[in-house]
Amino acid sequence: MVHTVNRFTPLNNARNKRVINFRYHIVSLAAVLFALAAGVVLGAGIFQEKVVAEAKESIDSDISPQLVGFDAGFASLAAEDLIKDSLKGKTVLLVSLPNARESEVTDVAENLDLAGADVTGHIRFTSDLLSPAKKQFVEGVAAQANTGAAAMGESYDIVGSAIAAAYLDPKSREAGDVANRIRSAFVEGKLIENVEEPGRKAQYALLITGAPRASDAKHGDVVSLLADGLDDGSNGVVIAGPVSSGEKGTIRSVRASDVAARISTVDVTDLASGRVTVVLALVSESKGKGGSWGTTRSADGPVPH
């Protein structure tokens, strides 16, 4: 999708208290993210040990447990004002990549529910789908299942177009015979797994990746190519992952590719506040404004505004 330029305009005195409150939480969330990036350590004892332990479990890097607990508590308290019903009436397909951390995906799904999004289903891209060594087989499955896509491009363009035809639609229409045939072909070929089998097509695609692994070093390049086709067949795409994915993983690869100008990325899913940011990125996509958000490596700042 083509994104409009996102320009900041100052608040004026006529705006209501809720808008001011929303802006306040945006600034607060940004401060938390910058504090985390700088390694600022906050005092212990603010949150229960259980909350700290659960939050610490999802962190890849060696961040203070107290700071992680603060982040988790802040996100829990602020999420209501930041994202509640912000995606009401929107349909989203949740896609896990092979290395995605289950706890992060679950938390993002809960945030989507709070935002009022209709999650049409949850699928997982397998390592075979994203492996360059399986490229010929993957393209063959896509071309045979979606004959109309064969003339639309080469390489992974065909694959991305086929997946979009199966699962995505700007108007979120029901899946027809062609879509169901493509879905069956990818599942039977062990290229896609159904976590929660999708029903109708979704307007938006949200892809969650994980920390980089040696076994999937080239996955990011393939994801970038697939995202192009997914974006063409939808109203928007967000790809999100942990801090390490922005350093040398999938998020870094996507941001270095041509598709980066057309979609949105977030590189802080290992933080609770980052998983709130993922929903804010989808909200921004729904308004035609893409971007790169999260750590200081993100071109558009910590959160959409």
Stockholm file with secondary structure:
# STOCKHOLM 1.0

chainA/1-305         MVHTVNRFTPLNNARNKRVINFRYHIVSLAAVLFALAAGVVLGAGIFQEKVVAEAKESIDSDISPQLVGFDAGFASLAAEDLIKDSLKGKTVLLVSLPNARESEVTDVAENLDLAGADVTGHIRFTSDLLSPAKKQFVEGVAAQANTGAAAMGESYDIVGSAIAAAYLDPKSREAGDVANRIRSAFVEGKLIENVEEPGRKAQYALLITGAPRASDAKHGDVVSLLADGLDDGSNGVVIAGPVSSGEKGTIRSVRASDVAARISTVDVTDLASGRVTVVLALVSESKGKGGSWGTTRSADGPVPH
#=GR chainA/1-305 SS CCCCCCCCCCCCTTSCHHHHHHHHHHHHHHHHHHHHHHTCCCCSSSSCHHHHHHHHHTCSSCCCHHHHHHHHHHHHHHHHHHHTTTTTTCEEEEEECTTCCHHHHHHHHHHHHHTTCEEEEEEEECHHHHCGGGHHHHHHHHHHHCGGGTTSCSTHHHHHHHHHHHHBCTTCCCCCHHHHHHHHHHHHTTSEEEEECCCSCBSEEEEECCSCCGGGTTHHHHHHHHHHHHHHTSSEEEEECCHHHHHHSHHHHHHTSGGGGTSEEECCTTSHHHHHHHHHHHHHHHTTCCCEESSTTCTTCSSCC
#=GC SS_cons         CCCCCCCCCCCCTTSCHHHHHHHHHHHHHHHHHHHHHHTCCCCSSSSCHHHHHHHHHTCSSCCCHHHHHHHHHHHHHHHHHHHTTTTTTCEEEEEECTTCCHHHHHHHHHHHHHTTCEEEEEEEECHHHHCGGGHHHHHHHHHHHCGGGTTSCSTHHHHHHHHHHHHBCTTCCCCCHHHHHHHHHHHHTTSEEEEECCCSCBSEEEEECCSCCGGGTTHHHHHHHHHHHHHHTSSEEEEECCHHHHHHSHHHHHHTSGGGGTSEEECCTTSHHHHHHHHHHHHHHHTTCCCEESSTTCTTCSSCC
//
